[in-house]
Amino acid sequence: MGRSLYDLLEVSEIASDEVIHAAYSRLSEKLKTKIAKEDAPDAEVQLKAIHDAYRMLSNPQSRKRYDDSLAMKNVVYEEEAPFWTKTKVALLGVLVVLAIGAYAKHSRDIEREQTERARIAADQAEKDRQVKLEEEKIRLEREQEMQSRQDAAQQQVQIERDRRYADAISSRVNQGQSYTLQRTEREQRAEQQRADYEQRRQEQEARRQVEAEKRKLQQLEYENHTNRPAITVVPRR
């Protein structure tokens, strides 16, 4: 006699719904772990089988029909009836259909999960790219700001140098103008002194000539009185 759905779930035929649910959860988690680790090649088949068994036994109506068919199978077995009965064939067909549906659903779930993971990965990659672009933008803005500050500082230094150079040129020009003015003043003073000296010399010469004329007149007057030869006096220069 083959294994029943209760045997697949490792529970008795009189197990409660809670016990069946707990057994299904335990077995499904165990098989899923094996599938993830690729530990058992037939783990997916076993998972589909216990899933179909749980669906059958978790529903009261389907469980009652299954219990009735199981009881009838036991009776037929005791009466040594043929193994492949219509009930067995029908149940096997139901199990096959359930297994195919469960496999298709499982495949669709895996495909949806893979698609969702790919979408999430793409979204995360796009977010990371946007973050990198924003960081690069901020870095470029900071570099441009620093370059602008350096250019402004260099421009200020150049302006200060040009101002100092202009001040030096202006100072030299002022010094040159002051020197020219002082030289002109010195030349004017020297010219005035020469003019004053020449005027004083001329005045002294005029006075000497007047004195000489006076002495000459006095000499003439003296000679006229004394009838003596006149003595010419030559003035010294």
C-alpha positions, 0 to 999 in steps of 0.5 A: 500500500502506497503512502497517503497524504497524511504520510507525506505530511508525517501526521496521523489520519486523526490529526487536527488542522493545527497539527497539519498546518504546523507539519506543513510549515515545518516540512516546507521550510526544511525543503525550501532550505534544501532547494536554496542550498541545492542540497537535494535534487528532488526537493522541489518535487517533494515540496510540490507534493506536500503543498498539494497534500496540505491543500487537500487536507486543509480544506474540510470538504476535500479532506472528507472526500479524501478520507472517504476515498482512503477508507474505501481504498482500505476496504477494497485492499482488504477484499483484495480488489484491483490496485488501480481503481477508478478512485485511485486514477481520479485521485492520481489525476487530481494530484497530477493536475494539482502538481502541475498547477503548483509547479506552474504557480511556483515557476511564475512566482520565481519569475516574478521574484526574479523580475522584482529583484532585477527591478529593485537592483536597477532602481538601486543602481540608478539611485547610486548613479544619481548620488554619484552625479550629485557628489561630482556636481558638488565637487566641481562647484567647490573646485570652481568656487576655490578657483574663483577665490584664487583668481580673485586673490591673484587679481587683488595682488596684481591690483595692489602691485599695479597701485604700488608701481603707479605710486612709485612712478608718481613719486619719481615724477613728483621728485623729478618735478621737485628737482626741476623746480628747485634747480630752476629756483637755484638758477633764478636766484643765481641769475638774480645774484649775478644781476644784483652784483652787476648792478652794484658793480655798475653803481660802484663804477659810476661812483668812482667815475664821479669821484674821479671827475670831482678830483679832476675838477679839484686838480684843475681848480688847484692848478688854476690857483697855483699855476702849477702843472697838474698832477694827473691822478689815475683812479685804481680799479 
